[in-house]
């Protein structure tokens, strides 16, 4: 399901997250399966913290550093981002 949020759909967020995570893990974005837990790819706390910084920079959305463990797959994280962006948009 595609949820439009702040000009971003969950599919766009999934692509953005896959690209970012692939960069941290030195993999091709197409190797990142949205349903596979990020820990299985070797995502560590440093990369997770960097990802939070990128989200804040690109989307002006502050995330807890534990977000990659609270939402352990790209798909779950993209859905959470979409919901958070929608909530931010509704609040402003």
CNS distance restraints for C-alpha pairs under 8 A (distance, minus, plus):
assign (resid   1 and name CA) (resid  10 and name CA) 7.67 0.50 0.50
assign (resid   2 and name CA) (resid   9 and name CA) 5.56 0.50 0.50
assign (resid   2 and name CA) (resid  10 and name CA) 5.52 0.50 0.50
assign (resid   2 and name CA) (resid  11 and name CA) 6.56 0.50 0.50
assign (resid   3 and name CA) (resid   8 and name CA) 7.90 0.50 0.50
assign (resid   3 and name CA) (resid   9 and name CA) 5.18 0.50 0.50
assign (resid   3 and name CA) (resid  10 and name CA) 5.81 0.50 0.50
assign (resid   3 and name CA) (resid  82 and name CA) 6.88 0.50 0.50
assign (resid   4 and name CA) (resid   8 and name CA) 5.51 0.50 0.50
assign (resid   4 and name CA) (resid   9 and name CA) 4.50 0.50 0.50
assign (resid   4 and name CA) (resid  10 and name CA) 7.23 0.50 0.50
assign (resid   4 and name CA) (resid  82 and name CA) 7.60 0.50 0.50
assign (resid   5 and name CA) (resid   9 and name CA) 5.99 0.50 0.50
assign (resid   5 and name CA) (resid  82 and name CA) 5.85 0.50 0.50
assign (resid   5 and name CA) (resid  83 and name CA) 7.63 0.50 0.50
assign (resid   5 and name CA) (resid  85 and name CA) 5.88 0.50 0.50
assign (resid   5 and name CA) (resid  86 and name CA) 5.07 0.50 0.50
assign (resid   5 and name CA) (resid  89 and name CA) 7.64 0.50 0.50
assign (resid   6 and name CA) (resid  85 and name CA) 6.34 0.50 0.50
assign (resid   6 and name CA) (resid  86 and name CA) 6.67 0.50 0.50
assign (resid   6 and name CA) (resid  89 and name CA) 6.57 0.50 0.50
assign (resid   8 and name CA) (resid  12 and name CA) 5.93 0.50 0.50
assign (resid   8 and name CA) (resid  13 and name CA) 6.59 0.50 0.50
assign (resid   8 and name CA) (resid  82 and name CA) 7.47 0.50 0.50
assign (resid   9 and name CA) (resid  13 and name CA) 6.24 0.50 0.50
assign (resid   9 and name CA) (resid  82 and name CA) 6.95 0.50 0.50
assign (resid  10 and name CA) (resid  14 and name CA) 5.97 0.50 0.50
assign (resid  10 and name CA) (resid  78 and name CA) 5.68 0.50 0.50
assign (resid  10 and name CA) (resid  79 and name CA) 5.94 0.50 0.50
assign (resid  10 and name CA) (resid  82 and name CA) 5.89 0.50 0.50
assign (resid  11 and name CA) (resid  15 and name CA) 6.27 0.50 0.50
assign (resid  11 and name CA) (resid  78 and name CA) 7.78 0.50 0.50
assign (resid  12 and name CA) (resid  16 and name CA) 6.13 0.50 0.50
assign (resid  13 and name CA) (resid  17 and name CA) 5.97 0.50 0.50
assign (resid  13 and name CA) (resid  78 and name CA) 5.35 0.50 0.50
assign (resid  13 and name CA) (resid  81 and name CA) 7.53 0.50 0.50
assign (resid  13 and name CA) (resid  82 and name CA) 7.41 0.50 0.50
assign (resid  14 and name CA) (resid  18 and name CA) 6.00 0.50 0.50
assign (resid  14 and name CA) (resid  34 and name CA) 7.18 0.50 0.50
assign (resid  14 and name CA) (resid  74 and name CA) 6.19 0.50 0.50
assign (resid  14 and name CA) (resid  75 and name CA) 6.25 0.50 0.50
assign (resid  14 and name CA) (resid  77 and name CA) 7.99 0.50 0.50
assign (resid  14 and name CA) (resid  78 and name CA) 5.24 0.50 0.50
assign (resid  15 and name CA) (resid  19 and name CA) 6.08 0.50 0.50
assign (resid  16 and name CA) (resid  20 and name CA) 6.21 0.50 0.50
assign (resid  17 and name CA) (resid  21 and name CA) 5.95 0.50 0.50
assign (resid  17 and name CA) (resid  74 and name CA) 6.51 0.50 0.50
assign (resid  17 and name CA) (resid  78 and name CA) 7.22 0.50 0.50
assign (resid  18 and name CA) (resid  22 and name CA) 5.88 0.50 0.50
assign (resid  18 and name CA) (resid  29 and name CA) 5.50 0.50 0.50
assign (resid  18 and name CA) (resid  30 and name CA) 7.76 0.50 0.50
assign (resid  18 and name CA) (resid  32 and name CA) 5.96 0.50 0.50
assign (resid  18 and name CA) (resid  34 and name CA) 7.53 0.50 0.50
assign (resid  18 and name CA) (resid  74 and name CA) 6.76 0.50 0.50
assign (resid  19 and name CA) (resid  23 and name CA) 6.27 0.50 0.50
assign (resid  19 and name CA) (resid  28 and name CA) 7.88 0.50 0.50
assign (resid  19 and name CA) (resid  29 and name CA) 5.02 0.50 0.50
assign (resid  20 and name CA) (resid  24 and name CA) 6.54 0.50 0.50
assign (resid  20 and name CA) (resid  51 and name CA) 7.28 0.50 0.50
assign (resid  21 and name CA) (resid  25 and name CA) 6.15 0.50 0.50
assign (resid  21 and name CA) (resid  29 and name CA) 7.70 0.50 0.50
assign (resid  21 and name CA) (resid  32 and name CA) 7.89 0.50 0.50
assign (resid  21 and name CA) (resid  43 and name CA) 7.95 0.50 0.50
assign (resid  21 and name CA) (resid  47 and name CA) 7.90 0.50 0.50
assign (resid  21 and name CA) (resid  51 and name CA) 7.53 0.50 0.50
assign (resid  22 and name CA) (resid  26 and name CA) 5.68 0.50 0.50
assign (resid  22 and name CA) (resid  27 and name CA) 4.76 0.50 0.50
assign (resid  22 and name CA) (resid  28 and name CA) 5.72 0.50 0.50
assign (resid  22 and name CA) (resid  29 and name CA) 5.03 0.50 0.50
assign (resid  22 and name CA) (resid  31 and name CA) 7.73 0.50 0.50
assign (resid  22 and name CA) (resid  32 and name CA) 6.73 0.50 0.50
assign (resid  23 and name CA) (resid  27 and name CA) 6.39 0.50 0.50
assign (resid  23 and name CA) (resid  28 and name CA) 7.64 0.50 0.50
assign (resid  23 and name CA) (resid  29 and name CA) 7.72 0.50 0.50
assign (resid  24 and name CA) (resid  43 and name CA) 7.97 0.50 0.50
assign (resid  24 and name CA) (resid  47 and name CA) 6.19 0.50 0.50
assign (resid  25 and name CA) (resid  41 and name CA) 7.52 0.50 0.50
assign (resid  25 and name CA) (resid  42 and name CA) 7.40 0.50 0.50
assign (resid  25 and name CA) (resid  43 and name CA) 6.96 0.50 0.50
assign (resid  27 and name CA) (resid  31 and name CA) 6.65 0.50 0.50
assign (resid  27 and name CA) (resid  32 and name CA) 7.91 0.50 0.50
assign (resid  28 and name CA) (resid  32 and name CA) 7.41 0.50 0.50
assign (resid  32 and name CA) (resid  36 and name CA) 7.71 0.50 0.50
assign (resid  33 and name CA) (resid  74 and name CA) 7.50 0.50 0.50
assign (resid  34 and name CA) (resid  73 and name CA) 5.93 0.50 0.50
assign (resid  34 and name CA) (resid  74 and name CA) 4.50 0.50 0.50
assign (resid  34 and name CA) (resid  75 and name CA) 4.76 0.50 0.50
assign (resid  35 and name CA) (resid  73 and name CA) 5.66 0.50 0.50
assign (resid  35 and name CA) (resid  74 and name CA) 6.64 0.50 0.50
assign (resid  35 and name CA) (resid  75 and name CA) 6.00 0.50 0.50
assign (resid  36 and name CA) (resid  40 and name CA) 7.07 0.50 0.50
assign (resid  36 and name CA) (resid  73 and name CA) 5.71 0.50 0.50
assign (resid  36 and name CA) (resid  74 and name CA) 7.58 0.50 0.50
assign (resid  37 and name CA) (resid  41 and name CA) 7.33 0.50 0.50
assign (resid  37 and name CA) (resid  72 and name CA) 5.15 0.50 0.50
assign (resid  37 and name CA) (resid  73 and name CA) 4.54 0.50 0.50
assign (resid  37 and name CA) (resid  74 and name CA) 7.62 0.50 0.50
assign (resid  38 and name CA) (resid  42 and name CA) 6.72 0.50 0.50
assign (resid  38 and name CA) (resid  43 and name CA) 5.67 0.50 0.50
assign (resid  38 and name CA) (resid  68 and name CA) 7.41 0.50 0.50
assign (resid  38 and name CA) (resid  72 and name CA) 5.75 0.50 0.50
assign (resid  38 and name CA) (resid  73 and name CA) 5.48 0.50 0.50
assign (resid  38 and name CA) (resid  74 and name CA) 7.21 0.50 0.50
assign (resid  39 and name CA) (resid  43 and name CA) 5.17 0.50 0.50
assign (resid  39 and name CA) (resid  44 and name CA) 7.28 0.50 0.50
assign (resid  39 and name CA) (resid  72 and name CA) 7.40 0.50 0.50
assign (resid  43 and name CA) (resid  47 and name CA) 6.14 0.50 0.50
assign (resid  43 and name CA) (resid  48 and name CA) 6.81 0.50 0.50
assign (resid  44 and name CA) (resid  48 and name CA) 6.17 0.50 0.50
assign (resid  45 and name CA) (resid  49 and name CA) 6.00 0.50 0.50
assign (resid  46 and name CA) (resid  50 and name CA) 6.21 0.50 0.50
assign (resid  47 and name CA) (resid  51 and name CA) 6.07 0.50 0.50
assign (resid  48 and name CA) (resid  52 and name CA) 6.34 0.50 0.50
assign (resid  48 and name CA) (resid  65 and name CA) 6.72 0.50 0.50
assign (resid  48 and name CA) (resid  66 and name CA) 7.70 0.50 0.50
assign (resid  48 and name CA) (resid  67 and name CA) 7.85 0.50 0.50
assign (resid  48 and name CA) (resid  68 and name CA) 6.08 0.50 0.50
assign (resid  49 and name CA) (resid  53 and name CA) 6.38 0.50 0.50
assign (resid  49 and name CA) (resid  65 and name CA) 5.51 0.50 0.50
assign (resid  50 and name CA) (resid  54 and name CA) 6.24 0.50 0.50
assign (resid  51 and name CA) (resid  55 and name CA) 6.21 0.50 0.50
assign (resid  52 and name CA) (resid  56 and name CA) 6.20 0.50 0.50
assign (resid  52 and name CA) (resid  62 and name CA) 7.21 0.50 0.50
assign (resid  52 and name CA) (resid  63 and name CA) 5.84 0.50 0.50
assign (resid  52 and name CA) (resid  64 and name CA) 7.38 0.50 0.50
assign (resid  52 and name CA) (resid  65 and name CA) 6.41 0.50 0.50
assign (resid  52 and name CA) (resid  67 and name CA) 7.96 0.50 0.50
assign (resid  53 and name CA) (resid  57 and name CA) 6.09 0.50 0.50
assign (resid  53 and name CA) (resid  62 and name CA) 7.94 0.50 0.50
assign (resid  54 and name CA) (resid  58 and name CA) 5.92 0.50 0.50
assign (resid  55 and name CA) (resid  59 and name CA) 5.48 0.50 0.50
assign (resid  55 and name CA) (resid  60 and name CA) 6.94 0.50 0.50
assign (resid  55 and name CA) (resid  61 and name CA) 6.26 0.50 0.50
assign (resid  55 and name CA) (resid  62 and name CA) 7.29 0.50 0.50
assign (resid  55 and name CA) (resid  63 and name CA) 7.68 0.50 0.50
assign (resid  56 and name CA) (resid  60 and name CA) 4.54 0.50 0.50
assign (resid  56 and name CA) (resid  61 and name CA) 4.58 0.50 0.50
assign (resid  56 and name CA) (resid  62 and name CA) 5.15 0.50 0.50
assign (resid  56 and name CA) (resid  63 and name CA) 7.27 0.50 0.50
assign (resid  57 and name CA) (resid  61 and name CA) 7.66 0.50 0.50
assign (resid  59 and name CA) (resid  85 and name CA) 7.97 0.50 0.50
assign (resid  61 and name CA) (resid  84 and name CA) 7.90 0.50 0.50
assign (resid  61 and name CA) (resid  85 and name CA) 7.33 0.50 0.50
assign (resid  63 and name CA) (resid  67 and name CA) 6.66 0.50 0.50
assign (resid  66 and name CA) (resid  70 and name CA) 6.14 0.50 0.50
assign (resid  67 and name CA) (resid  71 and name CA) 5.83 0.50 0.50
assign (resid  67 and name CA) (resid  72 and name CA) 7.81 0.50 0.50
assign (resid  67 and name CA) (resid  77 and name CA) 7.64 0.50 0.50
assign (resid  68 and name CA) (resid  72 and name CA) 5.25 0.50 0.50
assign (resid  68 and name CA) (resid  73 and name CA) 7.53 0.50 0.50
assign (resid  68 and name CA) (resid  77 and name CA) 7.12 0.50 0.50
assign (resid  71 and name CA) (resid  76 and name CA) 5.20 0.50 0.50
assign (resid  71 and name CA) (resid  77 and name CA) 5.05 0.50 0.50
assign (resid  71 and name CA) (resid  80 and name CA) 7.48 0.50 0.50
assign (resid  72 and name CA) (resid  76 and name CA) 6.63 0.50 0.50
assign (resid  72 and name CA) (resid  77 and name CA) 6.93 0.50 0.50
assign (resid  73 and name CA) (resid  77 and name CA) 6.07 0.50 0.50
assign (resid  74 and name CA) (resid  78 and name CA) 5.92 0.50 0.50
assign (resid  75 and name CA) (resid  79 and name CA) 6.27 0.50 0.50
assign (resid  76 and name CA) (resid  80 and name CA) 6.21 0.50 0.50
assign (resid  77 and name CA) (resid  81 and name CA) 6.09 0.50 0.50
assign (resid  78 and name CA) (resid  82 and name CA) 6.09 0.50 0.50
assign (resid  79 and name CA) (resid  83 and name CA) 6.19 0.50 0.50
assign (resid  80 and name CA) (resid  84 and name CA) 6.03 0.50 0.50
assign (resid  81 and name CA) (resid  85 and name CA) 5.95 0.50 0.50
assign (resid  82 and name CA) (resid  86 and name CA) 6.10 0.50 0.50
assign (resid  83 and name CA) (resid  87 and name CA) 6.15 0.50 0.50
assign (resid  84 and name CA) (resid  88 and name CA) 6.14 0.50 0.50
assign (resid  85 and name CA) (resid  89 and name CA) 6.04 0.50 0.50
assign (resid  86 and name CA) (resid  90 and name CA) 6.11 0.50 0.50
assign (resid  87 and name CA) (resid  91 and name CA) 6.11 0.50 0.50
assign (resid  88 and name CA) (resid  92 and name CA) 6.35 0.50 0.50
